[in-house]
Amino acid sequence: MVERELDLEWITLIKEAMSVGVTKDEILEYLHTNREERKVLVK
């Protein structure tokens, strides 16, 4: 149930970002960059 709630939160955030002009590619780049930064912080 918690995972579903998180998925819905992400969907809402992505829809809001796209509604103000953020592109799909920009969102994917942001998520990829943040994932790489998190890996560095964890190491």
PDB file of N, CA, C and O in Angstrom:
ATOM      1  N   MET A   1       0.827  -1.200   0.000  1.00  0.00           N
ATOM      2  CA  MET A   1       0.000   0.000   0.000  1.00  0.00           C
ATOM      3  C   MET A   1       0.867   1.259   0.000  1.00  0.00           C
ATOM      4  O   MET A   1       0.568   2.215  -0.715  1.00  0.00           O
ATOM      5  N   VAL A   2       1.927   1.267   0.787  1.00  0.00           N
ATOM      6  CA  VAL A   2       2.810   2.429   0.840  1.00  0.00           C
ATOM      7  C   VAL A   2       3.452   2.671  -0.521  1.00  0.00           C
ATOM      8  O   VAL A   2       3.574   3.815  -0.959  1.00  0.00           O
ATOM      9  N   GLU A   3       3.863   1.587  -1.192  1.00  0.00           N
ATOM     10  CA  GLU A   3       4.489   1.724  -2.512  1.00  0.00           C
ATOM     11  C   GLU A   3       3.520   2.371  -3.500  1.00  0.00           C
ATOM     12  O   GLU A   3       3.922   3.215  -4.301  1.00  0.00           O
ATOM     13  N   ARG A   4       2.262   1.984  -3.448  1.00  0.00           N
ATOM     14  CA  ARG A   4       1.247   2.562  -4.341  1.00  0.00           C
ATOM     15  C   ARG A   4       1.088   4.057  -4.055  1.00  0.00           C
ATOM     16  O   ARG A   4       0.969   4.857  -4.983  1.00  0.00           O
ATOM     17  N   GLU A   5       1.085   4.431  -2.779  1.00  0.00           N
ATOM     18  CA  GLU A   5       0.967   5.847  -2.420  1.00  0.00           C
ATOM     19  C   GLU A   5       2.161   6.629  -2.951  1.00  0.00           C
ATOM     20  O   GLU A   5       1.998   7.740  -3.455  1.00  0.00           O
ATOM     21  N   LEU A   6       3.365   6.057  -2.843  1.00  0.00           N
ATOM     22  CA  LEU A   6       4.553   6.725  -3.368  1.00  0.00           C
ATOM     23  C   LEU A   6       4.466   6.871  -4.879  1.00  0.00           C
ATOM     24  O   LEU A   6       4.822   7.915  -5.426  1.00  0.00           O
ATOM     25  N   ASP A   7       3.995   5.828  -5.557  1.00  0.00           N
ATOM     26  CA  ASP A   7       3.825   5.901  -7.010  1.00  0.00           C
ATOM     27  C   ASP A   7       2.875   7.032  -7.380  1.00  0.00           C
ATOM     28  O   ASP A   7       3.144   7.787  -8.314  1.00  0.00           O
ATOM     29  N   LEU A   8       1.772   7.153  -6.657  1.00  0.00           N
ATOM     30  CA  LEU A   8       0.801   8.207  -6.942  1.00  0.00           C
ATOM     31  C   LEU A   8       1.396   9.588  -6.684  1.00  0.00           C
ATOM     32  O   LEU A   8       1.106  10.533  -7.417  1.00  0.00           O
ATOM     33  N   GLU A   9       2.218   9.710  -5.656  1.00  0.00           N
ATOM     34  CA  GLU A   9       2.889  10.987  -5.387  1.00  0.00           C
ATOM     35  C   GLU A   9       3.825  11.355  -6.528  1.00  0.00           C
ATOM     36  O   GLU A   9       3.850  12.506  -6.963  1.00  0.00           O
ATOM     37  N   TRP A  10       4.598  10.382  -7.020  1.00  0.00           N
ATOM     38  CA  TRP A  10       5.508  10.642  -8.143  1.00  0.00           C
ATOM     39  C   TRP A  10       4.733  11.039  -9.381  1.00  0.00           C
ATOM     40  O   TRP A  10       5.120  11.969 -10.089  1.00  0.00           O
ATOM     41  N   ILE A  11       3.638  10.338  -9.648  1.00  0.00           N
ATOM     42  CA  ILE A  11       2.819  10.663 -10.818  1.00  0.00           C
ATOM     43  C   ILE A  11       2.293  12.089 -10.713  1.00  0.00           C
ATOM     44  O   ILE A  11       2.317  12.838 -11.690  1.00  0.00           O
ATOM     45  N   THR A  12       1.822  12.462  -9.538  1.00  0.00           N
ATOM     46  CA  THR A  12       1.313  13.816  -9.324  1.00  0.00           C
ATOM     47  C   THR A  12       2.408  14.848  -9.534  1.00  0.00           C
ATOM     48  O   THR A  12       2.189  15.862 -10.196  1.00  0.00           O
ATOM     49  N   LEU A  13       3.587  14.596  -8.973  1.00  0.00           N
ATOM     50  CA  LEU A  13       4.699  15.538  -9.137  1.00  0.00           C
ATOM     51  C   LEU A  13       5.104  15.685 -10.599  1.00  0.00           C
ATOM     52  O   LEU A  13       5.367  16.792 -11.069  1.00  0.00           O
ATOM     53  N   ILE A  14       5.152  14.570 -11.312  1.00  0.00           N
ATOM     54  CA  ILE A  14       5.531  14.604 -12.730  1.00  0.00           C
ATOM     55  C   ILE A  14       4.483  15.363 -13.539  1.00  0.00           C
ATOM     56  O   ILE A  14       4.833  16.171 -14.400  1.00  0.00           O
ATOM     57  N   LYS A  15       3.206  15.114 -13.273  1.00  0.00           N
ATOM     58  CA  LYS A  15       2.141  15.828 -13.985  1.00  0.00           C
ATOM     59  C   LYS A  15       2.225  17.329 -13.719  1.00  0.00           C
ATOM     60  O   LYS A  15       2.070  18.134 -14.637  1.00  0.00           O
ATOM     61  N   GLU A  16       2.471  17.706 -12.463  1.00  0.00           N
ATOM     62  CA  GLU A  16       2.586  19.124 -12.120  1.00  0.00           C
ATOM     63  C   GLU A  16       3.779  19.758 -12.826  1.00  0.00           C
ATOM     64  O   GLU A  16       3.681  20.872 -13.340  1.00  0.00           O
ATOM     65  N   ALA A  17       4.897  19.053 -12.850  1.00  0.00           N
ATOM     66  CA  ALA A  17       6.090  19.579 -13.522  1.00  0.00           C
ATOM     67  C   ALA A  17       5.816  19.779 -15.008  1.00  0.00           C
ATOM     68  O   ALA A  17       6.191  20.803 -15.581  1.00  0.00           O
ATOM     69  N   MET A  18       5.167  18.811 -15.625  1.00  0.00           N
ATOM     70  CA  MET A  18       4.876  18.920 -17.059  1.00  0.00           C
ATOM     71  C   MET A  18       3.857  20.026 -17.336  1.00  0.00           C
ATOM     72  O   MET A  18       3.878  20.635 -18.406  1.00  0.00           O
ATOM     73  N   SER A  19       2.973  20.284 -16.383  1.00  0.00           N
ATOM     74  CA  SER A  19       1.962  21.330 -16.585  1.00  0.00           C
ATOM     75  C   SER A  19       2.576  22.727 -16.580  1.00  0.00           C
ATOM     76  O   SER A  19       1.974  23.671 -17.091  1.00  0.00           O
ATOM     77  N   VAL A  20       3.769  22.861 -16.006  1.00  0.00           N
ATOM     78  CA  VAL A  20       4.446  24.169 -16.009  1.00  0.00           C
ATOM     79  C   VAL A  20       5.578  24.217 -17.025  1.00  0.00           C
ATOM     80  O   VAL A  20       6.395  25.137 -17.013  1.00  0.00           O
ATOM     81  N   GLY A  21       5.622  23.215 -17.907  1.00  0.00           N
ATOM     82  CA  GLY A  21       6.549  23.277 -19.024  1.00  0.00           C
ATOM     83  C   GLY A  21       7.809  22.439 -18.926  1.00  0.00           C
ATOM     84  O   GLY A  21       8.664  22.516 -19.809  1.00  0.00           O
ATOM     85  N   VAL A  22       7.948  21.642 -17.880  1.00  0.00           N
ATOM     86  CA  VAL A  22       9.110  20.761 -17.780  1.00  0.00           C
ATOM     87  C   VAL A  22       8.877  19.586 -18.731  1.00  0.00           C
ATOM     88  O   VAL A  22       7.807  18.977 -18.721  1.00  0.00           O
ATOM     89  N   THR A  23       9.869  19.276 -19.540  1.00  0.00           N
ATOM     90  CA  THR A  23       9.703  18.199 -20.518  1.00  0.00           C
ATOM     91  C   THR A  23      10.006  16.837 -19.894  1.00  0.00           C
ATOM     92  O   THR A  23      10.634  16.737 -18.841  1.00  0.00           O
ATOM     93  N   LYS A  24       9.545  15.811 -20.569  1.00  0.00           N
ATOM     94  CA  LYS A  24       9.810  14.436 -20.136  1.00  0.00           C
ATOM     95  C   LYS A  24      11.313  14.191 -20.066  1.00  0.00           C
ATOM     96  O   LYS A  24      11.801  13.587 -19.110  1.00  0.00           O
ATOM     97  N   ASP A  25      12.043  14.655 -21.069  1.00  0.00           N
ATOM     98  CA  ASP A  25      13.497  14.463 -21.083  1.00  0.00           C
ATOM     99  C   ASP A  25      14.170  15.171 -19.914  1.00  0.00           C
ATOM    100  O   ASP A  25      15.118  14.641 -19.333  1.00  0.00           O
ATOM    101  N   GLU A  26      13.692  16.363 -19.563  1.00  0.00           N
ATOM    102  CA  GLU A  26      14.260  17.085 -18.419  1.00  0.00           C
ATOM    103  C   GLU A  26      14.000  16.333 -17.121  1.00  0.00           C
ATOM    104  O   GLU A  26      14.872  16.258 -16.256  1.00  0.00           O
ATOM    105  N   ILE A  27      12.811  15.781 -16.987  1.00  0.00           N
ATOM    106  CA  ILE A  27      12.476  15.002 -15.785  1.00  0.00           C
ATOM    107  C   ILE A  27      13.361  13.770 -15.693  1.00  0.00           C
ATOM    108  O   ILE A  27      13.906  13.471 -14.631  1.00  0.00           O
ATOM    109  N   LEU A  28      13.505  13.053 -16.805  1.00  0.00           N
ATOM    110  CA  LEU A  28      14.341  11.850 -16.804  1.00  0.00           C
ATOM    111  C   LEU A  28      15.796  12.185 -16.501  1.00  0.00           C
ATOM    112  O   LEU A  28      16.460  11.457 -15.763  1.00  0.00           O
ATOM    113  N   GLU A  29      16.294  13.277 -17.065  1.00  0.00           N
ATOM    114  CA  GLU A  29      17.670  13.690 -16.794  1.00  0.00           C
ATOM    115  C   GLU A  29      17.851  14.024 -15.318  1.00  0.00           C
ATOM    116  O   GLU A  29      18.848  13.640 -14.706  1.00  0.00           O
ATOM    117  N   TYR A  30      16.887  14.739 -14.751  1.00  0.00           N
ATOM    118  CA  TYR A  30      16.940  15.097 -13.333  1.00  0.00           C
ATOM    119  C   TYR A  30      16.951  13.843 -12.457  1.00  0.00           C
ATOM    120  O   TYR A  30      17.755  13.733 -11.531  1.00  0.00           O
ATOM    121  N   LEU A  31      16.063  12.911 -12.752  1.00  0.00           N
ATOM    122  CA  LEU A  31      16.003  11.681 -11.954  1.00  0.00           C
ATOM    123  C   LEU A  31      17.284  10.873 -12.081  1.00  0.00           C
ATOM    124  O   LEU A  31      17.784  10.338 -11.092  1.00  0.00           O
ATOM    125  N   HIS A  32      17.818  10.781 -13.291  1.00  0.00           N
ATOM    126  CA  HIS A  32      19.059  10.035 -13.512  1.00  0.00           C
ATOM    127  C   HIS A  32      20.218  10.699 -12.769  1.00  0.00           C
ATOM    128  O   HIS A  32      21.012  10.018 -12.120  1.00  0.00           O
ATOM    129  N   THR A  33      20.314  12.020 -12.862  1.00  0.00           N
ATOM    130  CA  THR A  33      21.385  12.754 -12.185  1.00  0.00           C
ATOM    131  C   THR A  33      21.297  12.555 -10.679  1.00  0.00           C
ATOM    132  O   THR A  33      22.306  12.301 -10.022  1.00  0.00           O
ATOM    133  N   ASN A  34      20.098  12.671 -10.137  1.00  0.00           N
ATOM    134  CA  ASN A  34      19.935  12.496  -8.698  1.00  0.00           C
ATOM    135  C   ASN A  34      20.275  11.079  -8.265  1.00  0.00           C
ATOM    136  O   ASN A  34      20.834  10.876  -7.187  1.00  0.00           O
ATOM    137  N   ARG A  35      19.942  10.098  -9.096  1.00  0.00           N
ATOM    138  CA  ARG A  35      20.269   8.708  -8.757  1.00  0.00           C
ATOM    139  C   ARG A  35      21.779   8.524  -8.688  1.00  0.00           C
ATOM    140  O   ARG A  35      22.288   7.868  -7.780  1.00  0.00           O
ATOM    141  N   GLU A  36      22.493   9.102  -9.646  1.00  0.00           N
ATOM    142  CA  GLU A  36      23.953   9.006  -9.651  1.00  0.00           C
ATOM    143  C   GLU A  36      24.543   9.712  -8.429  1.00  0.00           C
ATOM    144  O   GLU A  36      25.488   9.208  -7.824  1.00  0.00           O
ATOM    145  N   GLU A  37      23.997  10.871  -8.063  1.00  0.00           N
ATOM    146  CA  GLU A  37      24.487  11.599  -6.888  1.00  0.00           C
ATOM    147  C   GLU A  37      24.240  10.802  -5.617  1.00  0.00           C
ATOM    148  O   GLU A  37      25.084  10.785  -4.722  1.00  0.00           O
ATOM    149  N   ARG A  38      23.087  10.139  -5.530  1.00  0.00           N
ATOM    150  CA  ARG A  38      22.798   9.320  -4.347  1.00  0.00           C
ATOM    151  C   ARG A  38      23.780   8.165  -4.239  1.00  0.00           C
ATOM    152  O   ARG A  38      24.199   7.814  -3.136  1.00  0.00           O
ATOM    153  N   LYS A  39      24.156   7.567  -5.369  1.00  0.00           N
ATOM    154  CA  LYS A  39      25.133   6.473  -5.354  1.00  0.00           C
ATOM    155  C   LYS A  39      26.458   6.959  -4.792  1.00  0.00           C
ATOM    156  O   LYS A  39      27.097   6.256  -4.010  1.00  0.00           O
ATOM    157  N   VAL A  40      26.875   8.156  -5.185  1.00  0.00           N
ATOM    158  CA  VAL A  40      28.140   8.715  -4.704  1.00  0.00           C
ATOM    159  C   VAL A  40      28.053   8.963  -3.208  1.00  0.00           C
ATOM    160  O   VAL A  40      29.007   8.685  -2.481  1.00  0.00           O
ATOM    161  N   LEU A  41      26.927   9.481  -2.736  1.00  0.00           N
ATOM    162  CA  LEU A  41      26.770   9.766  -1.315  1.00  0.00           C
ATOM    163  C   LEU A  41      26.765   8.496  -0.477  1.00  0.00           C
ATOM    164  O   LEU A  41      27.237   8.505   0.660  1.00  0.00           O
ATOM    165  N   VAL A  42      26.239   7.407  -1.022  1.00  0.00           N
ATOM    166  CA  VAL A  42      26.148   6.145  -0.284  1.00  0.00           C
ATOM    167  C   VAL A  42      27.500   5.462  -0.192  1.00  0.00           C
ATOM    168  O   VAL A  42      27.787   4.795   0.802  1.00  0.00           O
ATOM    169  N   LYS A  43      28.339   5.618  -1.215  1.00  0.00           N
ATOM    170  CA  LYS A  43      29.633   4.927  -1.241  1.00  0.00           C
ATOM    171  C   LYS A  43      30.546   5.350  -0.152  1.00  0.00           C
ATOM    172  O   LYS A  43      31.666   4.850  -0.057  1.00  0.00           O
TER     173      LYS A  43
END
